[in-house]
Amino acid sequence: MIWSFTKILVFVCVVVAATIGVGMLLETSGGVRISVANTEYSLSPLTALIALAALLLAFWLTLKLLNLLIAVFRFLNGDETAISRYFDRNRERKGFEALADGLMALASGESRTAMAKAAKAEKYLKRPELTNLITAQAAEASGDRRKAEQTYKKLLSDERTRFVGVRGIMKQKLDDGDTDTALKLAEKAFALKPRHEETQDVLLKLQAGAEDWSGARKTLNAKLKHGSLPRDVHRRRDAVLALSEAKDVMADGKSIEAREAAIEANRLSPDLVPAAVAAAQGYIEAGKPRYATRVLKKAWDAQPHPDLAAAFAAIDPDENAQARIKRFRQLTRSKPDHPETKMLLAELHIAAEDFPEARRSIGNLAETDPTARSVSIMAAIERGEGAEDHIVRAWLAKALTVSRGPQWVCDNCQHIHASWAPVCQNCGSFDTLSWKEPPQAETSLPSGAEMLPLIVGAIQDKSEDVAEETPEDVSEAPEAEVVDAEIAPEPEAKAEAK
């Protein structure tokens, strides 16, 4: 409404200005004198102005006529489209102007204007491969998904725009949550343009989500081949996919194939903790404990982890406490200042009932970097040394408020996982889980506080008297029962661990 009023006002102002100008020219004295071949022409100012306008019009018509004559001359010389191009030139100019206006409107967020300009450009240019692109993107931006999908389907008929059409429909299916259809479209788009990095990433994510590990490895190799992925990252992710393949093969009951796949995953990325654990288990089943020790030690040197310690304990589950401490020196002498190493040593000495040495091993870790596991270990040490119940209860109360320690956390969405997985359960990202302390530890899941039973295995300790307590004794000291149940499992539980 305001724009229409503004145009009317401008038009009135122009008319008024022209009227005033003509009146001034009529009242102006003098004029223009033109002398040609001894003939003199006297023109009033208004007449001179009209003559100048007529002269310009004649010059413009002369140029147009000259261009037409040139087109006819070219046509006579064999250029069959010269005359048609002459008459279509004006239409092309209008069409490209509309196309440019449509692109500007699309970039400015004016989706409706962009679609209108695209329709006008199509009217003049008859170039659907250009105008449909603007129409589809404008319709998608304006929320008209039906029109966008129809336009994307039109793009499929042209070989030059087929990839754009497939990609557009694929993104719509992803927004709708139809991952099965999106996966098929991503495979089609990848076949059309295997170098397109975004398509590679989408296809890899969808294949990982569908647990198509073999297809995902092929896509990963294509990313490496086309230079869109560093070689070290490729090795790491290829190891993740190989480990996932191993788990699938293991689920099918093919133990030998699973063992080979796990070993291959560990070879590709020795510092990948789940791969090292799986490879070690494969070597143990094959009767090769030395190979399992070497794999776990190499992974421990890269990053100490409770799962590595548990797998290392499983190499010889029947050894006594002192023999286990001696064998574990292969791990504990590496990174002696690491918190995981200190807690592991403390747990081993607790199993050997050497509580003073367990205290020396853990040091002041429970004060400087308290976690549920380190504080629980301190409660076990205090209990083993015969400390009073209120001291043990104080440690247990602290274990409820401190951090749960490092866990498998997604780098993308910070979601916490109880165990490692190749794909985040929350956001679906591939290979984003890291062993670290979550930002909000109070909401985290239980971590390695149960490591002591796993490492100790079948080693006997002095906590068996807890099972012999009467109900009255339990009611008098419930916290003590919690300590024994948590850090000193009953014989039945030990037998199961064994």
HELIX and SHEET records of a PDB file:
HELIX    1   1 ILE A    2  GLU A   27  1                                  26    
HELIX    2   2 PRO A   45  LEU A   76  1                                  32    
HELIX    3   3 ALA A   82  ALA A  107  1                                  26    
HELIX    4   4 SER A  111  LEU A  125  1                                  15    
HELIX    5   5 PRO A  128  SER A  142  1                                  15    
HELIX    6   6 ARG A  145  LEU A  155  1                                  11    
HELIX    7   7 ARG A  162  ASP A  176  1                                  15    
HELIX    8   8 THR A  179  LEU A  192  1                                  14    
HELIX    9   9 GLU A  197  GLY A  209  1                                  13    
HELIX   10  10 TRP A  213  LYS A  225  1                                  13    
HELIX   11  11 ARG A  231  ALA A  251  1                                  21    
HELIX   12  12 SER A  255  LEU A  268  1                                  14    
HELIX   13  13 VAL A  273  GLU A  285  1                                  13    
HELIX   14  14 PRO A  289  ALA A  302  1                                  14    
HELIX   15  15 PRO A  306  ALA A  313  1                                   8    
HELIX   16  16 ALA A  321  THR A  332  1                                  12    
HELIX   17  17 PRO A  339  ALA A  351  1                                  13    
HELIX   18  18 PHE A  355  ILE A  362  1                                   8    
HELIX   19  19 LEU A  365  THR A  368  1                                   4    
HELIX   20  20 ALA A  372  GLY A  384  1                                  13    
HELIX   21  21 ASP A  389  ALA A  399  1                                  11    
HELIX   22  22 ALA A  441  THR A  443  5                                   3    
HELIX   23  23 GLY A  448  GLU A  450  5                                   3    
HELIX   24  24 MET A  451  VAL A  456  1                                   6    
HELIX   25  25 LYS A  462  GLU A  468  5                                   7    
HELIX   26  26 PRO A  471  GLU A  476  1                                   6    
HELIX   27  27 PRO A  478  ILE A  487  1                                  10    
HELIX   28  28 PRO A  491  ALA A  497  1                                   7    
SHEET    1   A 2 VAL A  32  VAL A  36  0                                        
SHEET    2   A 2 THR A  39  LEU A  43 -1                                        
SHEET    1   B 3 ILE A 416  HIS A 417  0                                        
SHEET    2   B 3 GLN A 407  CYS A 410 -1                                        
SHEET    3   B 3 LEU A 433  LYS A 436 -1                                        
END                                                                             
